Amino acid sequence: MNQRIWSGIVAAFGLTTALHAGGAADKLLYADFEKIEGGRPVSARGGYIGMYSYQENEVRKATYKGAEGVTPAAPELVRIKADDPNHAMKFDYSLLAPNQWTGVAVEIHGLPDADGKPQSEDISGYKYLSLQLYATGIRILSVETRTNESGKDTRTAWPVYKLEVKPGLNTYRVPLTGFIQPSWVTDVRIDPKDVLKKLTSIAIIAFCDQCDQPKQGMVIVDNITFEK
């Protein structure tokens, strides 16, 4: 990686650590990537974190690299500076073309699963989703809010916010009113407000739609927080 870019990431994460130490009653820390349970990363309150890929063209499968030797797959936890204990999540991705749609996703459960099922919580009282993000290779990332208490619902296209990625590492503050279900969904319509009342997870997705050129790069994320 370019040394100038890496230095910018280091400086930004140093600021993150200082801000994170303060905390606030009007914020819900969803994931800061500081906890490991059973040899794999978990969310701030012990929720499952997993990775997967998808594609329309099964001959040209999306691939990714996260934590070594972790099954099911999970993102890697990285320290930007050797003398700084703060961690962030990181994954590398490769999206092949042609593909009508393809992507690599990290899904983060806010709470620990119970009896093998995700647990929901009401976060409708919050107004924003804040996260720190650095990405290469793509211009837009998808962030999804999901309610899937059975853990088996694959029919629904969840409310999504398309996040335009700026150069370097930046803090993004996304209004929760900006999450909408894709317009092409006709069979399983859901109200984004109802999803927030029974949120089980959020997903961060490096994707490519109508993909005619391969895309590859990395994504680094830290301090995912709901704010009032």
C-alpha positions in Angstrom: 0.0 0.0 0.0 1.1 3.5 -0.7 3.0 4.8 2.4 1.2 8.2 2.3 -2.2 6.5 2.2 -1.2 4.1 5.1 0.0 7.1 7.1 -3.4 8.7 6.7 -5.1 5.6 7.9 -2.8 5.5 11.0 -3.6 9.1 11.8 -7.3 8.6 11.4 -7.4 5.5 13.6 -5.4 7.3 16.3 -8.1 9.9 16.4 -10.7 7.1 16.5 -9.1 5.6 19.6 -9.3 8.9 21.4 -12.9 9.6 20.5 -13.9 6.0 21.3 -12.5 6.2 24.8 -15.0 9.0 25.7 -18.3 7.1 25.1 -21.8 8.6 25.4 -25.2 7.7 26.7 -26.9 8.6 23.5 -24.9 6.1 21.5 -25.1 2.3 21.0 -21.7 0.8 20.2 -22.6 -2.0 17.8 -19.1 -3.3 16.8 -15.6 -2.0 17.6 -13.8 -5.3 16.7 -12.0 -5.6 20.1 -13.6 -8.9 21.2 -12.7 -12.4 20.3 -14.7 -15.4 21.5 -14.1 -19.0 20.5 -11.2 -17.9 18.3 -13.3 -15.5 16.1 -14.3 -11.9 16.3 -17.7 -10.9 17.8 -19.6 -7.6 18.0 -19.3 -5.3 21.0 -21.9 -7.3 22.9 -20.8 -10.7 21.7 -22.8 -11.2 18.5 -21.7 -13.4 15.6 -19.7 -11.9 12.7 -19.5 -13.9 9.5 -18.5 -13.5 5.8 -19.9 -14.8 2.6 -19.8 -14.1 -1.2 -22.5 -14.3 -3.9 -22.7 -14.0 -7.7 -25.1 -14.4 -10.6 -22.6 -16.2 -12.7 -21.5 -19.3 -10.9 -18.5 -19.8 -13.2 -17.1 -16.5 -12.1 -17.3 -16.7 -8.3 -16.5 -13.8 -6.0 -13.7 -14.6 -3.6 -12.4 -13.0 -0.4 -9.7 -13.2 2.3 -10.4 -12.7 5.9 -9.1 -14.2 9.1 -6.9 -17.2 8.6 -8.1 -20.6 9.8 -11.5 -19.4 11.0 -14.6 -21.4 10.1 -17.2 -20.2 9.2 -15.4 -17.3 7.6 -14.9 -14.0 9.4 -13.0 -10.8 8.7 -9.5 -10.3 10.0 -8.8 -8.1 13.0 -5.9 -5.7 12.3 -3.8 -3.3 14.3 -2.9 -0.2 12.3 0.0 0.7 14.6 2.1 -1.7 16.6 1.9 0.4 19.7 -1.8 1.1 19.5 -4.2 -1.6 20.9 -7.1 -0.5 18.8 -8.3 -3.0 16.2 -10.4 -2.8 13.1 -11.9 -5.4 10.8 -10.4 -6.0 7.4 -11.1 -8.2 4.4 -9.8 -8.4 0.8 -12.3 -9.1 -2.0 -12.2 -10.0 -5.7 -15.3 -9.6 -7.9 -15.2 -11.3 -11.3 -16.9 -10.2 -14.6 -19.1 -10.6 -16.4 -21.8 -10.8 -13.6 -25.2 -9.2 -13.4 -24.6 -9.0 -9.7 -21.8 -10.1 -7.4 -20.5 -9.2 -3.9 -18.6 -10.0 -0.7 -20.5 -9.3 2.6 -19.7 -9.1 6.3 -22.8 -9.7 8.5 -22.6 -8.5 12.1 -25.2 -9.7 14.7 -25.7 -7.1 17.4 -26.5 -9.7 20.1 -25.4 -13.3 20.8 -27.5 -15.9 19.0 -29.8 -18.0 21.2 -30.6 -21.6 20.3 -28.8 -21.0 17.1 -31.1 -18.1 16.1 -30.3 -14.3 15.8 -31.8 -12.2 18.5 -33.6 -8.9 17.7 -33.5 -5.5 19.3 -35.4 -2.2 18.9 -33.0 0.5 17.6 -35.8 2.7 16.1 -35.1 5.4 18.7 -31.7 6.1 17.0 -31.4 8.5 14.0 -28.0 7.7 12.6 -25.6 4.9 11.9 -22.0 6.0 12.2 -18.9 4.0 11.0 -15.3 4.5 10.0 -14.5 3.1 6.6 -11.6 2.8 4.3 -12.0 1.0 0.9 -10.1 0.5 -2.3 -11.2 -0.8 -5.7 -14.8 0.3 -5.6 -16.7 3.6 -5.4 -19.8 2.5 -3.5 -20.4 0.1 -0.7 -23.8 -1.3 0.5 -24.9 -1.2 4.1 -28.0 -3.2 5.0 -30.2 -3.4 8.0 -31.7 -6.8 8.6 -34.3 -8.6 10.7 -34.0 -12.3 10.4 -34.9 -14.0 13.7 -35.2 -17.4 12.1 -31.7 -17.1 10.6 -33.0 -18.8 7.4 -34.8 -16.0 5.5 -33.0 -15.6 2.2 -36.0 -14.3 0.2 -36.0 -10.8 1.4 -33.9 -7.9 -0.1 -33.3 -5.9 3.1 -33.3 -2.1 3.4 -30.0 -0.7 2.0 -28.0 2.5 2.0 -25.5 2.9 -0.9 -22.5 4.6 0.6 -20.2 6.6 -1.7 -16.6 5.9 -0.6 -14.2 8.8 -0.4 -10.4 8.6 -0.6 -8.7 7.6 2.6 -10.3 6.6 5.9 -13.4 8.6 6.9 -16.2 8.7 9.4 -19.6 8.3 7.7 -22.8 9.3 9.5 -25.8 7.7 7.7 -29.4 8.8 8.5 -31.5 5.7 9.3 -34.3 7.2 7.2 -32.0 6.7 4.2 -32.3 3.0 4.3 -34.8 1.8 1.7 -35.7 -1.5 0.2 -34.6 -1.8 -3.5 -37.3 -0.7 -5.9 -37.0 -3.9 -7.9 -38.4 -6.0 -5.0 -42.0 -6.9 -5.6 -42.7 -10.1 -3.8 -41.6 -9.5 -0.2 -42.0 -5.9 0.6 -41.1 -4.7 4.2 -41.2 -1.4 5.9 -37.7 -0.2 6.8 -39.1 1.2 10.1 -40.3 -2.3 11.1 -36.8 -3.7 10.4 -35.3 -1.1 12.9 -37.8 -2.3 15.5 -36.6 -5.9 15.3 -33.0 -5.5 14.0 -30.9 -8.7 14.2 -27.9 -7.6 12.1 -26.3 -5.2 9.7 -24.2 -6.1 6.7 -21.4 -4.3 4.9 -21.1 -5.4 1.2 -18.5 -4.8 -1.4 -20.6 -5.3 -4.6 -20.7 -4.8 -8.3 -24.0 -4.7 -10.3 -24.1 -5.1 -14.1 -20.4 -5.9 -13.6 -18.4 -5.9 -16.9 -15.0 -5.3 -15.4 -13.4 -7.2 -12.5 -13.0 -5.3 -9.2 -10.7 -6.1 -6.3 -9.4 -4.3 -3.2 -9.7 -4.2 0.5 -12.2 -2.9 3.1 -11.3 -1.7 6.6 -14.1 -0.8 9.1 -14.1 0.3 12.7 -16.5 1.7 15.4 -20.0 1.0 14.0 -22.3 3.0 16.2 -26.0 3.9 16.4 -26.5 7.6 17.4 -29.5 9.7 18.5 
